[in-house]
Amino acid sequence: MTDILEITDLEVTYQRSILALHGVNLRVAKGQITSLLGANGAGKSTTLRAISGFIGLDNARVNAGRVRFRGEDITGLQLPRTIHKGIVLVPERDKVFTNLTVAENLEVVATSREEGSKWQQIEEEIFVYFPRLAKLRNKPAGLLSGGERQMLAIGGALVCRPQLLLIDELSLGLAPVIVDEIIERLREVHAKTELSMLLVEQSAAVAFALASYGFVLENGKVELEGATEDLRSNQKVLDLYLGTGSTGRADYLANARRRFEERANV
């Protein structure tokens, strides 16, 4: 399987002195959903921001290593050139324009406005993926719930027609039922488009429910990688992220998997 993204020995420093990434190696296969799992402060968001070109906004820089997208070296490439290349990030914070309506948010983030029926088709496609947003199209984004804002942010990213979608902390602060709905919608997007995705998560249950391959980041370094089925049974992952001492966490994963399988068979 061809890799759409390849990161080699990546080092990132903040404020010229704080080393956040210590030689990260990571790849995303074309058409695959990949997860980057880690605790808060592990360097997950820094990795996404280095890929997407947001890193220049954070007083940070790449010191060493390479980021290759579709075989091209894009190390240090900044916005908006990364978007033009086909890389779009759904950030952890500042997801939407709160003073604009849902429909206006979708329109304003388009790389180039599609006039007439073509733009209308794109907009309606997003509302098909996220029917909850269709009912809210004229509502200001500032009045949406956290889950609705996340859906709108993902919808806006899809309007840009990405080849690689990066999502930072998909489930953070959201109710499990909303997380389930968003995961289901992303699965529908992937089934229809085979869009490559890199998902950053602190929740192993969420990461494993969506991704087929995963990396575990600790203290700015990749400590584990493998198919999610293998990571589920890895003792270190069980101890750190699923909690073998907590039957509740294990039951949550089992129940989540059962819900997704039931929905897939409907």
VOTIKE-209481 format. One record per residue: residue in three letters; x, y, z of N, C-alpha, C, O, CB in turn. Coordinates in steps of 0.2 Angstrom, whole numbers, plus 2048, in hexadecimal, padded with zeros to 3 digits. Glycine has a CB too. Example, Ala and Ser with C-alpha at 12.3 -4.5 7.8 and 13.67 -1.06 7.14 Angstrom:
// VOTIKE-209481
ALA8427E482783E7EA8278427F08278477EF82A8397EA82DSER8407F58238447FB8248408008278438068288467FD81D
//
This chain:
// VOTIKE-209481
MET8047FA8008008008008048068008098078047FB800806THR80380B7FC8078117FB8058168018008178038058147F4ASP80B81980380A81E80980982580680C82780181081E80DILE80382880880282F80680683480A8088398087FB830806LEU80883281080B83681581183281881082C81A80783981AGLU81783581881D83181C82183782082383B81D82182E816ILE82183582682583A82A82B83682D82B83082F82183C830THR83183982C83783682E83B83A83383D84083183B834827ASP83D83783884183A83D84084283F84484683F84983A83BLEU83984384083784A84083884D84883784A84D83084B83FGLU83C85284883D85684E83A85D84D83B860848845856850VAL83685F85383386685383586985983586685F82B865852THR83786F85983987385F83487985F83387D85B84087685FTYR83287B86582E88186783288686A83788486E82887F86CGLN83288C86883589286B83D89186B84089386F833893872ARG83F88D86684688C86584A88886A85088786A84A892864SER84688586F84988287584687B87784987787A84A88687AILE83F87B87683B87687983A87087383687286F83487887CLEU83D86B87483D86586F83686187083585E87684386186FALA83286286C82B85E86C82B85886982785386C82686386ALEU82E85786382E85086083584E85F83A85285D82B851859HIS83684886183D84586183E84085C83F83A85E83F842868GLY83E84185684083C85083A83884F83A83284F845838852VAL83483B84E82E83784C82E83484583083884082883C84DASN82C82E84582B82A83E82482883E82282484283082583ELEU82182A83981A82883881882883181B82C82D81582D83CARG81382482F81182482880982382880682082C81481E824VAL8068258227FF8248217FE82181A8008248157FB82B822ALA7FB81B81A7FA8188137F581B8107F081E8137F9810814LYS7F581C8097F081F8057E981B8067E98158057F281F7FEGLY7E481F8087DD81C8087DC81980F7D78168107DC817803GLN7E181A8147E181681A7DF81C8207E182281F7E781381CILE7DB81A8257DA81E82B7DF81B8307E08168327D381D82ETHR7E48208327E981F8377E882383D7E682983D7F0820834SER7EA8208437E98248497F082584C7F482184B7E482084ELEU7F082B8507F682C8547F482D85B7F183285C7FA833851LEU7F582885F7F38288667F882A86B7FE82986A7F0821867GLY7F682E8707FB8308757F783487A7F2837879800834872ALA7FB8358807F88398857F98408847FC84287F7FC83788CASN7F68458887F684C8877FE84E88880184C88C7F285088CGLY80085288380785488380C84F88081285088080985588AALA80A84A87D80E84587981184887381684587180A83F878GLY80E84D87081184F86A80C84E86480E84F85E81784D868LYS80684C86580284A86080085085B8008508557FB846862SER7FD85585F7FB85B85B80185E8588008618527F8860860THR80785E85B80D86185780E85E85181086184C81386185CTHR80D85785180E85384B80A85584580C85684080E84B84CLEU8038568477FE85884280085F83F7FF8608397F7858845ARG80286384480386A84280986B83E80A86F83980486F848ALA80E86683F81486683A81286483381586682E81A86283EILE80E85F83380C85D82C80886282980986382380785682DSER80386582C7FE86A8298018718287FD8748247F886A82DGLY80687382B80987982980787E82F80888482E80787C823PHE80387C83480188083980788283E8068878427FB87D83DILE80C87E83E81187F84381488684381788884881687A841GLY81488983D81789083D81389584181689A843818892836LEU80D89384380989884780A89784E80889B852802897845ASP80E89285080F89085781689285A81888F85F80E889858ASN81A89685682189785882589185982989085D82189B85FALA82488C85482788685482A88584D828888848822880855ARG82F88084C83287F84683587784683687484B838884844VAL83587584083886E83F84086F83F84287283A83586B838ASN84386B84384A86B84484D86683F85386783D84C86A84BALA84A86083F84D85B83B84885683984285783B852857840GLY84985283484484D83184185082B84285582983F84C837ARG83D84B82883984D82283284B82383084682683C84981CVAL82E84F81F82784E81E82684D817827852813822853822ARG82384781582284680D81B84580C81884081082784080BPHE8188488088118478068108457FE8128497FA80D84D807ARG80E83F7FD80D83D7F681483D7F381583E7ED8088417F2GLY81983B7F782083B7F48248417F482A8417F38208387EEGLU8208477F582484E7F58268507FC82284F80181F8537F2ASP82C8537FD82E85580382B85C80482C861801836856803ILE82685C80A82386280B82586581282186881581B86180BTHR82B86381582D86581B82D86C81C83087081883486281CGLY82A86F82182A87682282587A81E82588081E830879821LEU82187781981C87A81581787D81981487A81E819875810GLN81588381881088781C80A88881980988681381388E81ELEU80588A81D7FE88C81A7FF8928158038968177F988D820PRO7FB8928107F588D80E7F88888097F48858067F089180BARG7FF88880880188380380087C8057FF878800809884802THR80087A80B7FE87380D7F787280B7F686C8097FF872814ILE7F287680C7EB87580A7EB8748027E78708007E787B80CHIS7EF8787FE7EF8777F77F28717F57F086E7F07F387D7F4LYS7F686E7F97F98677F87F48627F97F485C7F67FF8667FCGLY7EF8637FD7EA85E7FF7EA85C8067E78578087EB8597FAILE7ED86080A7ED85E8127E98638157EA8698157F585E814VAL7E48608197E086581D7DF8628247DE85C8257D886581ALEU7E08678297E08658307D98688337D786E8327E6869833VAL7D68638377D186583C7D48668427D68618467CB86083CPRO7D586D8457D986E84B7D586C8517CF86B8517DB87584BGLU7D986C8567D586A85D7D287185F7CC8708627DB869862ARG7D487785E7D187D8607CF88185A7D28808557D5880865ASP7CB88685B7C988B8567C78888507CA88984A7CF890854LYS7C28838507C087F84B7BC8838467BC8818407BC87984EVAL7B78878487B388A8437B38928447B58958497AC888845PHE7AF8958407AE89D8407A889E8447A289D8417AE8A0839THR7A88A084A7A28A084E79D8A584C7978A484E7A48A1855ASN79F8AA84979A8AF8477978AE8407928B283E79D8B6846LEU7998A883D7968A78367918A183779189D83C79B8A5831THR78C8A083378789A83378B89483179189482F78189C82FVAL78888E83278A88883078C888828791886826786882832ALA78788A82478888A81D78E88F81B79288D81778288D81AGLU78E89581E79489A81D79A89781F79F89881B7928A0821ASN79B8938247A18908267A488B8217AA88B81F7A088C82DLEU79F88781E7A18838187A38868127A888480F79B87E817GLU7A088C8117A289080B7A889380B7AC89380779C895809VAL7AA8968117B089A8127B68978127BB8998117AF89E818VAL7B68908147BC88C8147BE88980E7C388680D7BC88781AALA7BA8898097BB8868027C188A7FF7C28908007B58877FETHR7C68867FD7CC8887FA7CA88D7F47CE8927F37D18837F8SER7C588B7F07C38907EB7BB88F7EA7B98897E97C688E7E4ARG7B88947EB7B08937EB7AE8907E47AF8927DF7AD89A7ECGLU7A988B7E57A68887DF7A088B7DE79B88B7E37A58807E0GLU79F88E7D87998927D779388D7D57948887D279A8977D2GLY78D8907D678788C7D37868857D67878847DC78788C7CCSER7848817D278287A7D37878767D67868727DA77F8777CDLYS78E8777D47938737D67948757DE7958707E17998757D2TRP79587B7E079587D7E779087A7EB7918777F07968847E8GLN78A87B7E87848787EC7848707ED78286E7F277D87A7E8GLN78786D7E87888667E878D8647EE78C85F7F278A8637E1ILE7928687EE7978667F37948687FA7958647FF79D86B7F2GLU79186D7FB78E86F80178986980378886780978A876801GLU7848677FF77F86280178385C80278085880677B8617FBGLU78885A7FF78C85480178E85480878E84F80B7928537FCILE79085A80A79285A81278C85981678D85681B796861813PHE78785C81478185B81877E85481877B85181C77B85F816VAL78085081377E84981278284581778084181B77F84680BTYR78984781878D84481C78B84582478C84182879584681BPHE78984C82578884E82B78185182B78085782B78D85382EPRO77C84D82B77584F82B77385483176E85883077084982BARG77685383677485883C77685F83A77286383C779856842LEU77B86083677D86783477886A82F77787082F784867830ALA77586582B77086882676A86B82976887082776D862822LYS76886982F76386C833765873836761877838760867838LEU76C87483676E87A83A77287E83577688383777387783FARG77187E82F77588182A77488982B77988C829772880823ASN76F88C82D76E89382E77089583576F89B83776889582CLYS77289183977489284077B89584177F89183E77288C845PRO77C89A84578389C84678789684A78589384E7838A284BALA78D89684779189084A79389185179488C855798890846GLY79389785479489985B78F89685F7908958657958A085CLEU78989485C78489186178388A86077F88786377D89485ELEU78888785D78887F85C78B87C86278F87F86678C87D856SER78987686378C87286879387086679587186178886B86AGLY79786D86B79E86B86979E8668647A28668607A1868870GLY79A86186479985C85F79785E85879A85C853795856861GLU79386385879186685279686A84F79786A84978A86A853ARG79A86E8537A08718517A586D84E7A886E8487A3876856GLN7A68678517AB86284E7A98608477AD85F8437AC85C853MET7A285E84779F85C8407A086183B7A286083579885A841LEU79F86883D7A086D8387A786E8367A986F83079D87483BALA7AC86D83B7B386E8397B58698347B986A8307B786E840ILE7B38628357B485D8317B185E82A7B485D8257B2856834GLY7AB86182A7A78628247AB8678207AC86781A7A0864825GLY7AD86D8237B18728207B886F81D7BA8718187B3877825ALA7BB86B8217C186881E7C08648187C48648137C4863823LEU7BA8608187B885C8127B786080C7B885E8067B2858813VAL7B486680D7B386B8077B986D8047B986E7FE7AF87280ACYS7BF86D8077C586E8047C88698007CD8697FD7CA870809ARG7C48637FF7C685D7FB7CD85B7FD7D185B7F87C585F7F4PRO7CE8598037D58578057D78508027D284C8017D685780DGLN7DD84F8027E08488007E28458077E283E8077E58487FBLEU7E384980C7E58468127E284B8187E38518187ED846814LEU7DD84881C7DA84B8217DD84A8287DE8448297D2849821LEU7DF84F82B7E284F8327DD8518377DA8568367E8853832ILE7DB84D83C7D684F8417DA84F8487DC84984A7D084A841ASP7DA85484B7DD8558527D88548577D48598587E185C852GLU7D984F85B7D484E8617CD84E85F7C98528617D5853866LEU7CB84885B7C48488597BF84885F7BA84B85E7C4841855SER7C18448647BB8438697BC84786F7B88478747BC83C86BLEU7C184C8707C284F8767BC8548787BA8588747C9854875GLY7BA85287E7B58578817AE85587E7A98598807B685D87FLEU7AD85087A7A684E8777A384887B7A784487D7A784D870ALA79D84887B79984287E79A83C87979B83D87379284487EPRO79A83687C79C83087879782F87379982D86D79B82A87DVAL79083187478B83086E78D83486878C832863784831871ILE78F83A86979183F86479883C86179883C85A793846867VAL79C83A8647A28378627A183185D7A38308587A7834867ASP79C82D85F79A82785B79782985579882684F79482385FGLU79382F85579083184F79583484A79583384478B837850ILE79A83884D79F83A8487A48358457A583583F7A483F84CILE7A58308497A982A8467A58278417A882583C7AB82584CGLU79F82684279B82383D79B82783679B82483179482283FARG79A82D83779A8328317A183282D7A1831827799839833LEU7A78318317AD83182E7AE82A82B7B182A8257B3832833ARG7AB82582D7AB81F82A7A881F8237AA81C81E7A881982EGLU7A282282379E82381D7A28278187A382581279882781EVAL7A682C81A7AA8308167B082C8137B182C80D7AD836819HIS7B38288177B88248157B681E8107B981D80B7BC82181BALA7B081B8127AE81680D7AC8198067AD8158017A7813810LYS7AA81F8067A88227FF7AE8257FC7AE8247F67A3827800THR7B38287FF7B882B7FC7BF8287FD7C482A7F97B88327FFGLU7C08238017C68208037CC8268057D18258037C981C7FDLEU7C982B8087CD83180A7D282E8107D082B8147C983680DSER7D983080F7DE82F8147DD83381A7DC8398197E582F811MET7DD8318207DC8348267E183382B7E482D82C7D5833829LEU7E483882F7E88378357E483A83A7E384083B7EF83A833LEU7E383683F7DF8388457E383884B7E683384D7D9833846VAL7E383E84F7E683E8557E183D85B7DC84085B7EA845856GLU7E383985F7DE8378657E283686B7E783386B7DA831863GLN7DE8378717E18358777DD82F8797DF82B87E7E083A87DSER7D782E8767D38288787D48228737D382286D7CB82A877ALA7D781D8767D88178727D281486F7D28118697DC811876ALA7CC8148737C68118707C481586A7C28118657C1812876VAL7C481B86A7C281F8647C781E85E7C581C8587C2827865ALA7CE81E85F7D381D85A7D28168577D28158517DA81E85DPHE7D181185B7D180A8597CA8098557CA8048517D280585EALA7C580C8577BE80C8547BE80E84C7BA80C8487B980F858LEU7C381384B7C38168447C98148407C881283A7C381D845ALA7CF8138437D581283F7D680B83E7D48078427DB816842SER7DA8098397DC8038387E38028397E67FC83A7DB801830TYR7E780783A7EE80783C7EF80D8417EC8128407F3807836GLY7F480B8457F581184A7FC81184D80080D84C7F180F850PHE7FE81784F80481985380381B85A7FE81F85B80881E84EVAL80781985E80781C86580D82086681381E86680781686ALEU80B82786881182C86981182D87180C82E87480F832865GLU81782D87381982E87A81F83387A82483187881A82887EASN81E83887E82483D87F82783F87882D83F87882983A884GLY82384087382684286D82983D86982D83F86482B84886ELYS82883786A82B83186682682C86582182B86A83182E86AVAL82682985F82282385E82481D86282A81B860821822856GLU82081A86682281486A81F80E868823809868820815871LEU81A80E86481680886281380A85B81181085A811805867GLU81280585780E80685180C7FF84F80F7FA85181280984BGLY8067FF84B8047F88497FC7F98477F97FE8488057F384EALA7FA7F38447F37F38437EF7F48497F17F184E7F17EC83FTHR7E97F78497E57F884F7E37F28527E37F28597DF7FC84DGLU7E27ED84F7E07E68527E67E48567E57E185C7DF7E184DASP7EC7E58547F27E38587F37E885E7F57E58637F87E3854LEU7F27EE85D7F37F38627EE7F28687EF7F386E7F27FA860ARG7E87F08667E37EE86B7E57E98707E37E98767DC7EC868SER7E97E486E7EB7DF8737F27E08757F57DC8797EB7D886FASN7F57E68747FC7E88767FB7EA87E7F77EE87F7FF7ED872GLN8007E68827FF7E78898007EF88B7FD7F18908047E388DLYS8057F28888067F98898017FD8887FF80288C80D7FB886VAL7FD7FC8827F88008807F27FF8857EE8048877F67FF879LEU7F17F98877EC7F788C7ED7FA8927E87FD8957EB7EF88DASP7F37FB8957F47FE89B7F480589B7F18088A07FB7FC89DLEU7F68088967F68108957F08138937EE8188957FC812891TYR7EC81088E7E781388B7E081088C7DB81388B7E8814884LEU7E080988D7DA80688E7D98048957D38038977D980088AGLY7DE8038997DD8028A07DB7FB8A27D57F98A37D88068A3THR7E07F68A27DE7EF8A37DB7EE8AA7D87E98AC7E47EB8A2GLY7DD7F38AF7DA7F38B57D37F68B67D07F68BB7DF7F78BASER7D17F88B07CA7FB8B07C67F88AB7C67F98A57CA8038AFTHR7C17F48AE7BD7F08A97B87F58A67B67F38A07B87EB8ADGLY7B77FB8A97B37FF8A57B580289F7B280289A7B18058AAARG7BC80389E7BF8058987BF8008937BE80188D7C6808899ALA7C07FA8957C07F48917B97F388E7B87F18887C37EE894ASP7B47F38927AD7F28907AB7F888B7A77F78877A97F3896TYR7AE7FE88C7AC8038887AE8028817AB80387C7AF80A88ALEU7B57FF8807B77FD8797B37F88767B17F88707BF7FB87AALA7B27F387A7AE7ED8787A77F08757A47ED8707AD7E887DASN7A47F487979D7F687779D7FB8717997FB86D79A7FA87DALA7A37FF8717A380386B7A47FF8657A180185F7A980886CARG7A87FA8657A97F685F7A37F285D7A17F28577AF7F0861ARG79F7F08627987ED8617947F285D7907F08597957EA867ARG7937F886078F7FD85D7917FE85678C7FF85178F803861PHE7977FF85479980084D7987FA8497967FB8437A180284DGLU7997F484B7977EE8477907EE84678E7EC84079A7E884BGLU78C7EF84B7857EF84A7827F484577E7F38407817F0850ARG7857FA8457837FF8407867FD8397827FF834786806842ALA78B7FA83978E7F883278A7F382F7897F38297957F5833ASN7867EF8337827EA83077B7EC82F7777E882C7827E4835VAL7797F28307727F582F7717F682876B7F88267717FB833
//
